[in-house]
Amino acid sequence: MRARLVLEDGTVFTGEAFGAAGDGYGEVVFTTAMTGYQELLTDPSFCGHIVVMTHPLIGNYGINDEDFESRRPFLSGLVVKELCEFPSNWRATKTLDQYLKDEGIVGIKGVDTRALTRLIRKKGALRGYLTHSDNHPNELIVDKLKGLPSLNGRELVNEVTTPSRLTLEGDGPRVVLLDLGTKMSIARSLQSLGCRVEVVPAQTKAAEILALNPDGIVLSNGPGDPRLLPDIVVMVRKLLGKLPLLGICLGHLLLALACGAEVYKLSVGHRGANHPVKELQSGRVTITTQNHGYAVKEDNLPSELLITHRNLNDGTIEGLRHQSKPALSVQFHPQAVPGFEDSLEILNDFLALMGKCVCIGADNNA
């Protein structure tokens, strides 16, 4: 069956349909990760996006029952160059095609993803409509796209946050993870360091968090424009200084906003598992996993915020630390998944803020 990806500028990419039959609308973005498509599919930060995989062959190790990052995929569609229909992996329980069918996600294969990626890099993220139907002319779809809202006007966190509290047991410090669209590997990584992790919905109030008597608070990653979350910004401002805080991706942006900084939308977001980031104090460069479309403005950055990390591709701010309160944040995923584990030490920095430092890789009971 033929499928089409129609972009708001009138560009049309044709290919073959896979996944669930139907249509998908969203902001078309690309990721440069070469592996980890199962983790990417279930990363809630992709809510509202049609995702282009730049690696040419996708699906070769299938889908397993263990590597999910959330309860379901939240993306609007998937675009690949070549789809592997006969995966080879001892853990695989189904193909990528079958998984998307089961989850109601549309896909298109046989697309020139190199040309599509170059177009996005030139023009910035574009709204797109992925359809398996031949019933709608391209011109009508373009007109429809122009009338649909961009991600700048959509509040997505409430669509992806956990509906109820979840506890990961541990004998060490108690950490509250505010689920703004978290990847569960964040919680699992904290648990592997001995933490008892309480995952709570995004609507949880500051008083409710403090009533849990945590040793520290993590503001998770998530989708959408942080400027549309004023209530959470106020809540973070109430917590700032009371307990150690760690912000990751969206959490990084919300912590910055709570301190009086500004954020802006990137023309082309950072998405992939190969983004070089420099830690300014040591000069050390790490390869990081990222998935975001916004960044903190450096102009008029509040004096109490110290820049700790910088993206070596475009110079944007990748890490902050509050100079007088126990709070730090990074714009990348310290737990990787997929990707290199170069940045796991960020979690240890957070444990150090709580006075609970555990050496990465050491026995958690030591």
Secondary structure as GFF3:
##gff-version 3
##sequence-region A 1 366
A	DSSP	beta_strand	2	7	.	.	.	ID=ss1
A	DSSP	beta_strand	12	19	.	.	.	ID=ss2
A	DSSP	beta_strand	23	31	.	.	.	ID=ss3
A	DSSP	alpha_helix	37	41	.	.	.	ID=ss4
A	DSSP	three_ten_helix	44	46	.	.	.	ID=ss5
A	DSSP	beta_strand	49	53	.	.	.	ID=ss6
A	DSSP	beta_strand	57	58	.	.	.	ID=ss7
A	DSSP	beta_strand	77	79	.	.	.	ID=ss8
A	DSSP	beta_strand	82	83	.	.	.	ID=ss9
A	DSSP	alpha_helix	96	103	.	.	.	ID=ss10
A	DSSP	beta_strand	106	109	.	.	.	ID=ss11
A	DSSP	alpha_helix	113	123	.	.	.	ID=ss12
A	DSSP	beta_strand	126	131	.	.	.	ID=ss13
A	DSSP	alpha_helix	138	147	.	.	.	ID=ss14
A	DSSP	three_ten_helix	151	153	.	.	.	ID=ss15
A	DSSP	alpha_helix	157	160	.	.	.	ID=ss16
A	DSSP	beta_strand	166	168	.	.	.	ID=ss17
A	DSSP	beta_strand	174	179	.	.	.	ID=ss18
A	DSSP	alpha_helix	184	192	.	.	.	ID=ss19
A	DSSP	beta_strand	196	201	.	.	.	ID=ss20
A	DSSP	alpha_helix	206	211	.	.	.	ID=ss21
A	DSSP	beta_strand	216	219	.	.	.	ID=ss22
A	DSSP	three_ten_helix	226	228	.	.	.	ID=ss23
A	DSSP	alpha_helix	230	239	.	.	.	ID=ss24
A	DSSP	beta_strand	245	248	.	.	.	ID=ss25
A	DSSP	alpha_helix	250	258	.	.	.	ID=ss26
A	DSSP	beta_strand	263	279	.	.	.	ID=ss27
A	DSSP	beta_strand	285	296	.	.	.	ID=ss28
A	DSSP	beta_strand	305	311	.	.	.	ID=ss29
A	DSSP	beta_strand	317	322	.	.	.	ID=ss30
A	DSSP	beta_strand	327	330	.	.	.	ID=ss31
A	DSSP	alpha_helix	345	353	.	.	.	ID=ss32
###
